[in-house]
Amino acid sequence: MIDRTDIGHRVQDVYGRVGILRDIDPAWEDPSDPPHHRTRRPVAFIAPEHGGREWHADPGTVTRAQTS
């Protein structure tokens, strides 16, 4: 599991995707959920190392990536 001290480091999600941890929001609400039905949950924001679309993941399933 990762925490805020891992921001800026390479991390790996449960699907094997590797990227740079940009932030962790402990009480994120998905704006695509219907109003009044949004659930707060912790989210890690991860960006691909060489550019591309950022994704989010449950911080409990993300680990620090091995360095090569």
C-alpha positions as CSV (number, residue, x, y, z in Angstrom):
1,M,0.0,0.0,0.0
2,I,1.1,3.5,-0.8
3,D,0.7,6.8,1.1
4,R,1.4,10.5,0.5
5,T,5.1,10.0,1.0
6,D,5.1,8.0,-2.3
7,I,3.9,11.0,-4.4
8,G,6.3,11.5,-7.3
9,H,7.5,7.9,-7.3
10,R,6.9,5.0,-9.6
11,V,3.9,2.9,-8.5
12,Q,2.1,-0.2,-9.8
13,D,-1.6,-0.9,-9.7
14,V,-3.3,-4.2,-9.3
15,Y,-3.5,-4.6,-13.1
16,G,0.3,-4.2,-13.6
17,R,0.2,-0.7,-15.0
18,V,3.2,1.4,-13.9
19,G,3.1,5.2,-13.5
20,I,4.0,8.1,-11.3
21,L,1.8,8.8,-8.3
22,R,0.5,12.3,-8.6
23,D,-1.8,12.6,-5.5
24,I,-3.9,10.7,-3.0
25,D,-7.4,12.1,-2.1
26,P,-8.7,10.4,1.0
27,A,-12.3,11.5,0.4
28,W,-12.8,11.7,-3.4
29,E,-16.3,11.7,-4.9
30,D,-16.6,10.6,-8.5
31,P,-18.3,13.4,-10.4
32,S,-19.8,10.9,-12.8
33,D,-21.9,9.4,-9.9
34,P,-25.5,10.8,-9.7
35,P,-25.8,13.8,-7.3
36,H,-26.9,12.7,-3.8
37,H,-25.6,9.2,-4.5
38,R,-21.9,10.0,-4.4
39,T,-19.7,7.9,-2.1
40,R,-16.5,9.3,-0.6
41,R,-13.6,7.0,-1.0
42,P,-9.8,7.2,-1.1
43,V,-8.3,7.4,-4.5
44,A,-4.7,7.5,-5.9
45,F,-4.1,9.5,-9.1
46,I,-1.5,7.9,-11.3
47,A,0.0,9.3,-14.5
48,P,1.9,7.3,-17.2
49,E,5.6,7.9,-17.0
50,H,6.0,9.2,-20.6
51,G,2.7,11.0,-20.9
52,G,-0.8,9.9,-21.6
53,R,-4.1,9.8,-19.7
54,E,-4.0,9.8,-15.9
55,W,-6.0,7.0,-14.1
56,H,-7.1,6.5,-10.6
57,A,-7.0,3.4,-8.4
58,D,-7.7,2.4,-4.8
59,P,-4.6,3.3,-2.8
60,G,-4.9,0.0,-0.9
61,T,-4.2,-1.9,-4.2
62,V,-1.2,0.2,-5.3
63,T,2.4,-0.6,-4.4
64,R,5.7,1.1,-5.0
65,A,7.1,-0.2,-8.3
66,Q,10.4,-2.0,-8.5
67,T,13.2,0.0,-10.0
68,S,15.0,-1.4,-13.0
